[in-house]
Amino acid sequence: MTFKNEGDILTTDPTAAVQIISEISVVPTILDVICRTTGMGFAAVARVTEDRWIACCVKDDIAFGLLPGGELKIETTICNEIRQHHQVVVIDHADEDPVYAKHHTPTMYGLQSYISMPILLKDGSFFGTLCAIDTKPNKLNTPETLGMFKLFADLIAFHIDALQRLDQERQGSELREQFIAVLGHDLRNPLASLDAGTRMLQRSFEDDKTQSVLRLMRNSISRMSGLIDNVLDFARGRMGGGFAVQHADRVPLRPVMEHVIAELRMANPERRINANLSDAMVRCDEGRIGQLLSNLLSNAIAHGAEDGEIRVDSEAVDDAYVLSVCNSGEPIPQAKISELFKPFFRGEPNSGQQGLGLGLYIVAEIVKAHNGTLSVTSTPDETCFTVRIPLQ
């Protein structure tokens, strides 16, 4: 179902109006109760717009001849007037009614009793009416009957609003997924072309100057790829309502850790990265844990002392897998530690490197998705980020 707001009128096609009322399971019961309580032979929920009157659900015991989806000419109905003034209309006996004795609607349709309550949505817009008619007089203008119709009309409006919200959420979710998919495609494709081009050039030219330039280009491509991953993860997490991980069976994390460390050593040959890795088996999303380590290591490279050592340690302690990434350099001010894992927070990186400030936010989200913990200690001697994830 798709709704569109134009001014204060909820506009939709006739099929959608009939469909949405058909999804409200209590409506047939409401119409049955109305007929039994009032003695009326016909009751309906109608979608009423500026130019259309559409029966959405009908109970017809007097052979009036309308089915769901059936229409009356809008100008022949009293509902058209209700659409304008939003007030209930009640007629006990048309022939004796001072206002409606000569009204064209009772005369045209042979009606003696009539009641129609507006269905007003939460935003004040007019959906249509809950109405009942009969060819014989009925006592309708009582507090009990009016209260019943008001209660039922409000109940129907509540369900319409709820279904509308669900539809908007579904559309919003689909739009978010489309946006993320298009963003990922449009960002990755040119980067993949650059990557392929630099690889080809590295094979074609052997002089030191060209190779040096190409290494710098490939380092930039690698950093761009990491930025794209972080942006897409941030978009999924914030727009999609959470950060997705796939918990596999218990897997060895050492291979993925070694792969990440090897890539960053190659991209930063001037930096000393030492690793002491455990062979522990962990129930986790190993791809996400690899991303976590990549972000922590990239952070250590960007913020650590250029001539200092970066250390990666992992071990199984009791029932947890503990991973730490430590570097020397200026300590993090205590006041800033609580800000580190917020999106778009950036410290003062070395060597002119700048990122989007999403790396540590992504780390924190991955840890959270694994029901783990993340802590930071920073002294003049060393800064350490420590992750603890349950083994299973």
BAKOL-785415 format. One record per residue (C-alpha): residue number from 1; residue in one letter; x, y, z. Coordinates in steps of 0.5 Angstrom, whole numbers, plus 500, padded with zeros to 3 digits. Layout:
% residues N
<site NUM,'A',<X,Y,Z>>
...
% end
This chain:
% residues 392
<site 1,'M',<500,500,500>>
<site 2,'T',<503,507,498>>
<site 3,'F',<500,513,501>>
<site 4,'K',<501,520,499>>
<site 5,'N',<499,527,502>>
<site 6,'E',<497,533,498>>
<site 7,'G',<495,538,503>>
<site 8,'D',<490,535,508>>
<site 9,'I',<487,530,504>>
<site 10,'L',<490,523,504>>
<site 11,'T',<490,521,497>>
<site 12,'T',<491,514,494>>
<site 13,'D',<488,510,488>>
<site 14,'P',<481,506,489>>
<site 15,'T',<484,499,490>>
<site 16,'A',<489,501,495>>
<site 17,'A',<483,504,499>>
<site 18,'V',<479,498,499>>
<site 19,'Q',<486,494,500>>
<site 20,'I',<488,497,506>>
<site 21,'I',<481,497,510>>
<site 22,'S',<481,489,508>>
<site 23,'E',<487,489,512>>
<site 24,'I',<483,491,518>>
<site 25,'S',<480,485,521>>
<site 26,'V',<475,488,525>>
<site 27,'V',<472,492,520>>
<site 28,'P',<467,486,518>>
<site 29,'T',<465,485,525>>
<site 30,'I',<464,493,526>>
<site 31,'L',<459,493,521>>
<site 32,'D',<455,487,523>>
<site 33,'V',<455,490,530>>
<site 34,'I',<452,497,527>>
<site 35,'C',<447,493,524>>
<site 36,'R',<445,489,529>>
<site 37,'T',<445,494,534>>
<site 38,'T',<441,500,530>>
<site 39,'G',<437,495,526>>
<site 40,'M',<440,498,520>>
<site 41,'G',<440,494,514>>
<site 42,'F',<446,497,510>>
<site 43,'A',<453,499,513>>
<site 44,'A',<459,501,510>>
<site 45,'V',<466,504,511>>
<site 46,'A',<467,509,505>>
<site 47,'R',<473,512,502>>
<site 48,'V',<471,520,500>>
<site 49,'T',<475,524,496>>
<site 50,'E',<474,531,493>>
<site 51,'D',<471,527,487>>
<site 52,'R',<470,520,489>>
<site 53,'W',<466,516,494>>
<site 54,'I',<468,509,494>>
<site 55,'A',<466,503,498>>
<site 56,'C',<471,499,502>>
<site 57,'C',<468,494,506>>
<site 58,'V',<460,493,506>>
<site 59,'K',<455,489,510>>
<site 60,'D',<448,490,505>>
<site 61,'D',<442,486,508>>
<site 62,'I',<437,491,504>>
<site 63,'A',<440,489,497>>
<site 64,'F',<442,496,496>>
<site 65,'G',<447,493,491>>
<site 66,'L',<454,496,493>>
<site 67,'L',<460,491,493>>
<site 68,'P',<467,493,496>>
<site 69,'G',<470,497,490>>
<site 70,'G',<463,500,488>>
<site 71,'E',<462,507,487>>
<site 72,'L',<457,513,488>>
<site 73,'K',<457,519,484>>
<site 74,'I',<460,524,490>>
<site 75,'E',<455,529,489>>
<site 76,'T',<449,525,490>>
<site 77,'T',<452,523,497>>
<site 78,'I',<451,527,504>>
<site 79,'C',<459,524,505>>
<site 80,'N',<461,529,500>>
<site 81,'E',<458,535,505>>
<site 82,'I',<461,531,511>>
<site 83,'R',<468,531,508>>
<site 84,'Q',<468,539,508>>
<site 85,'H',<465,540,515>>
<site 86,'H',<468,534,518>>
<site 87,'Q',<461,533,523>>
<site 88,'V',<457,527,524>>
<site 89,'V',<450,527,520>>
<site 90,'V',<444,523,523>>
<site 91,'I',<437,522,520>>
<site 92,'D',<432,518,524>>
<site 93,'H',<426,520,519>>
<site 94,'A',<428,523,513>>
<site 95,'D',<421,525,511>>
<site 96,'E',<420,529,518>>
<site 97,'D',<427,532,518>>
<site 98,'P',<427,539,518>>
<site 99,'V',<434,539,514>>
<site 100,'Y',<434,533,510>>
<site 101,'A',<426,532,508>>
<site 102,'K',<427,535,501>>
<site 103,'H',<435,533,501>>
<site 104,'H',<437,530,494>>
<site 105,'T',<440,524,497>>
<site 106,'P',<435,521,501>>
<site 107,'T',<430,522,495>>
<site 108,'M',<434,519,490>>
<site 109,'Y',<436,513,494>>
<site 110,'G',<429,512,498>>
<site 111,'L',<432,513,505>>
<site 112,'Q',<429,514,511>>
<site 113,'S',<434,513,516>>
<site 114,'Y',<442,515,516>>
<site 115,'I',<448,516,520>>
<site 116,'S',<455,518,517>>
<site 117,'M',<461,519,522>>
<site 118,'P',<467,522,519>>
<site 119,'I',<474,518,520>>
<site 120,'L',<479,523,521>>
<site 121,'L',<486,521,521>>
<site 122,'K',<492,523,526>>
<site 123,'D',<494,528,522>>
<site 124,'G',<487,531,522>>
<site 125,'S',<486,529,515>>
<site 126,'F',<479,526,512>>
<site 127,'F',<479,519,510>>
<site 128,'G',<472,518,509>>
<site 129,'T',<466,515,513>>
<site 130,'L',<463,510,517>>
<site 131,'C',<456,510,515>>
<site 132,'A',<449,506,515>>
<site 133,'I',<443,507,512>>
<site 134,'D',<436,504,511>>
<site 135,'T',<429,505,508>>
<site 136,'K',<425,505,514>>
<site 137,'P',<426,510,520>>
<site 138,'N',<430,508,526>>
<site 139,'K',<432,512,532>>
<site 140,'L',<439,514,531>>
<site 141,'N',<440,520,535>>
<site 142,'T',<442,518,541>>
<site 143,'P',<448,518,546>>
<site 144,'E',<449,511,545>>
<site 145,'T',<449,510,538>>
<site 146,'L',<453,517,537>>
<site 147,'G',<458,514,542>>
<site 148,'M',<459,507,538>>
<site 149,'F',<460,510,532>>
<site 150,'K',<465,515,534>>
<site 151,'L',<469,509,538>>
<site 152,'F',<469,505,531>>
<site 153,'A',<471,511,527>>
<site 154,'D',<477,512,531>>
<site 155,'L',<478,505,532>>
<site 156,'I',<478,505,524>>
<site 157,'A',<483,511,523>>
<site 158,'F',<488,508,528>>
<site 159,'H',<489,502,524>>
<site 160,'I',<489,506,518>>
<site 161,'D',<495,510,521>>
<site 162,'A',<498,504,524>>
<site 163,'L',<498,501,517>>
<site 164,'Q',<501,507,514>>
<site 165,'R',<506,508,518>>
<site 166,'L',<508,500,517>>
<site 167,'D',<508,502,509>>
<site 168,'Q',<512,508,510>>
<site 169,'E',<517,504,514>>
<site 170,'R',<518,499,509>>
<site 171,'Q',<519,504,504>>
<site 172,'G',<524,508,508>>
<site 173,'S',<528,501,509>>
<site 174,'E',<528,499,501>>
<site 175,'L',<530,506,500>>
<site 176,'R',<536,506,505>>
<site 177,'E',<538,499,502>>
<site 178,'Q',<538,502,495>>
<site 179,'F',<542,508,497>>
<site 180,'I',<547,504,500>>
<site 181,'A',<547,499,494>>
<site 182,'V',<548,505,489>>
<site 183,'L',<553,509,494>>
<site 184,'G',<557,502,495>>
<site 185,'H',<557,501,487>>
<site 186,'D',<559,508,485>>
<site 187,'L',<564,509,490>>
<site 188,'R',<568,502,489>>
<site 189,'N',<567,502,481>>
<site 190,'P',<572,507,480>>
<site 191,'L',<577,505,485>>
<site 192,'A',<577,498,482>>
<site 193,'S',<579,501,476>>
<site 194,'L',<585,505,479>>
<site 195,'D',<587,499,483>>
<site 196,'A',<587,495,476>>
<site 197,'G',<591,500,473>>
<site 198,'T',<596,501,478>>
<site 199,'R',<597,494,478>>
<site 200,'M',<598,494,471>>
<site 201,'L',<603,499,471>>
<site 202,'Q',<607,496,476>>
<site 203,'R',<608,490,472>>
<site 204,'S',<610,495,466>>
<site 205,'F',<615,499,469>>
<site 206,'E',<621,497,473>>
<site 207,'D',<625,504,474>>
<site 208,'D',<625,506,482>>
<site 209,'K',<621,513,481>>
<site 210,'T',<615,510,477>>
<site 211,'Q',<615,504,482>>
<site 212,'S',<615,509,488>>
<site 213,'V',<610,513,485>>
<site 214,'L',<605,507,484>>
<site 215,'R',<606,505,491>>
<site 216,'L',<604,511,494>>
<site 217,'M',<598,511,489>>
<site 218,'R',<596,504,491>>
<site 219,'N',<597,506,499>>
<site 220,'S',<592,512,497>>
<site 221,'I',<587,507,494>>
<site 222,'S',<588,502,500>>
<site 223,'R',<586,508,505>>
<site 224,'M',<580,510,500>>
<site 225,'S',<577,503,500>>
<site 226,'G',<578,503,508>>
<site 227,'L',<574,510,508>>
<site 228,'I',<569,507,503>>
<site 229,'D',<568,501,508>>
<site 230,'N',<567,505,514>>
<site 231,'V',<562,510,510>>
<site 232,'L',<558,504,508>>
<site 233,'D',<558,501,515>>
<site 234,'F',<556,507,518>>
<site 235,'A',<550,508,513>>
<site 236,'R',<548,501,514>>
<site 237,'G',<548,502,522>>
<site 238,'R',<545,509,522>>
<site 239,'M',<540,508,517>>
<site 240,'G',<538,501,517>>
<site 241,'G',<537,501,525>>
<site 242,'G',<543,496,527>>
<site 243,'F',<550,494,525>>
<site 244,'A',<550,487,522>>
<site 245,'V',<555,481,523>>
<site 246,'Q',<554,474,522>>
<site 247,'H',<556,469,527>>
<site 248,'A',<559,463,524>>
<site 249,'D',<561,457,528>>
<site 250,'R',<568,457,532>>
<site 251,'V',<573,459,527>>
<site 252,'P',<581,461,528>>
<site 253,'L',<582,468,528>>
<site 254,'R',<590,468,527>>
<site 255,'P',<589,467,519>>
<site 256,'V',<585,473,518>>
<site 257,'M',<589,477,523>>
<site 258,'E',<596,475,519>>
<site 259,'H',<593,477,513>>
<site 260,'V',<591,484,515>>
<site 261,'I',<597,485,519>>
<site 262,'A',<601,483,512>>
<site 263,'E',<597,488,508>>
<site 264,'L',<598,494,513>>
<site 265,'R',<606,492,513>>
<site 266,'M',<606,492,506>>
<site 267,'A',<602,499,505>>
<site 268,'N',<607,502,511>>
<site 269,'P',<614,499,510>>
<site 270,'E',<617,504,514>>
<site 271,'R',<613,502,521>>
<site 272,'R',<615,497,525>>
<site 273,'I',<609,492,527>>
<site 274,'N',<610,486,531>>
<site 275,'A',<605,481,533>>
<site 276,'N',<604,475,538>>
<site 277,'L',<597,472,536>>
<site 278,'S',<593,466,539>>
<site 279,'D',<591,460,535>>
<site 280,'A',<584,461,539>>
<site 281,'M',<578,459,536>>
<site 282,'V',<572,464,537>>
<site 283,'R',<565,464,535>>
<site 284,'C',<565,471,531>>
<site 285,'D',<564,474,524>>
<site 286,'E',<571,473,522>>
<site 287,'G',<571,478,517>>
<site 288,'R',<568,484,522>>
<site 289,'I',<574,482,526>>
<site 290,'G',<579,483,521>>
<site 291,'Q',<576,490,519>>
<site 292,'L',<576,491,527>>
<site 293,'L',<583,490,527>>
<site 294,'S',<585,494,520>>
<site 295,'N',<581,500,523>>
<site 296,'L',<585,499,530>>
<site 297,'L',<592,498,526>>
<site 298,'S',<590,504,522>>
<site 299,'N',<589,508,528>>
<site 300,'A',<595,506,531>>
<site 301,'I',<599,508,525>>
<site 302,'A',<596,515,524>>
<site 303,'H',<597,517,531>>
<site 304,'G',<603,513,534>>
<site 305,'A',<610,515,534>>
<site 306,'E',<613,514,527>>
<site 307,'D',<619,511,530>>
<site 308,'G',<615,507,535>>
<site 309,'E',<613,500,535>>
<site 310,'I',<606,498,534>>
<site 311,'R',<604,491,538>>
<site 312,'V',<598,487,536>>
<site 313,'D',<597,481,541>>
<site 314,'S',<591,476,542>>
<site 315,'E',<590,471,547>>
<site 316,'A',<585,467,550>>
<site 317,'V',<583,469,557>>
<site 318,'D',<578,465,561>>
<site 319,'D',<572,465,557>>
<site 320,'A',<574,471,552>>
<site 321,'Y',<578,472,546>>
<site 322,'V',<583,478,548>>
<site 323,'L',<586,483,542>>
<site 324,'S',<590,489,544>>
<site 325,'V',<593,494,539>>
<site 326,'C',<598,498,542>>
<site 327,'N',<603,504,540>>
<site 328,'S',<608,509,543>>
<site 329,'G',<607,516,542>>
<site 330,'E',<603,522,545>>
<site 331,'P',<598,520,550>>
<site 332,'I',<590,521,549>>
<site 333,'P',<588,527,554>>
<site 334,'Q',<583,523,559>>
<site 335,'A',<578,528,557>>
<site 336,'K',<578,526,550>>
<site 337,'I',<578,518,551>>
<site 338,'S',<570,518,552>>
<site 339,'E',<569,522,545>>
<site 340,'L',<574,517,541>>
<site 341,'F',<568,512,539>>
<site 342,'K',<563,517,537>>
<site 343,'P',<562,518,529>>
<site 344,'F',<566,523,526>>
<site 345,'F',<571,524,532>>
<site 346,'R',<578,526,530>>
<site 347,'G',<584,527,534>>
<site 348,'E',<591,530,531>>
<site 349,'P',<594,525,526>>
<site 350,'N',<601,525,524>>
<site 351,'S',<604,525,517>>
<site 352,'G',<598,530,515>>
<site 353,'Q',<594,524,515>>
<site 354,'Q',<586,525,516>>
<site 355,'G',<580,520,516>>
<site 356,'L',<573,521,517>>
<site 357,'G',<573,519,524>>
<site 358,'L',<569,513,523>>
<site 359,'G',<574,508,524>>
<site 360,'L',<574,507,532>>
<site 361,'Y',<566,508,531>>
<site 362,'I',<566,502,527>>
<site 363,'V',<570,498,532>>
<site 364,'A',<566,500,537>>
<site 365,'E',<560,497,533>>
<site 366,'I',<563,491,531>>
<site 367,'V',<565,490,539>>
<site 368,'K',<558,491,541>>
<site 369,'A',<555,486,536>>
<site 370,'H',<559,481,538>>
<site 371,'N',<557,482,546>>
<site 372,'G',<564,484,547>>
<site 373,'T',<567,490,551>>
<site 374,'L',<572,495,549>>
<site 375,'S',<577,499,553>>
<site 376,'V',<583,504,552>>
<site 377,'T',<589,506,557>>
<site 378,'S',<593,511,555>>
<site 379,'T',<600,514,558>>
<site 380,'P',<606,517,556>>
<site 381,'D',<609,511,555>>
<site 382,'E',<604,507,551>>
<site 383,'T',<597,507,548>>
<site 384,'C',<593,501,548>>
<site 385,'F',<586,499,545>>
<site 386,'T',<583,492,548>>
<site 387,'V',<578,488,545>>
<site 388,'R',<574,482,549>>
<site 389,'I',<570,478,546>>
<site 390,'P',<566,472,548>>
<site 391,'L',<569,465,545>>
<site 392,'Q',<562,462,544>>
% end
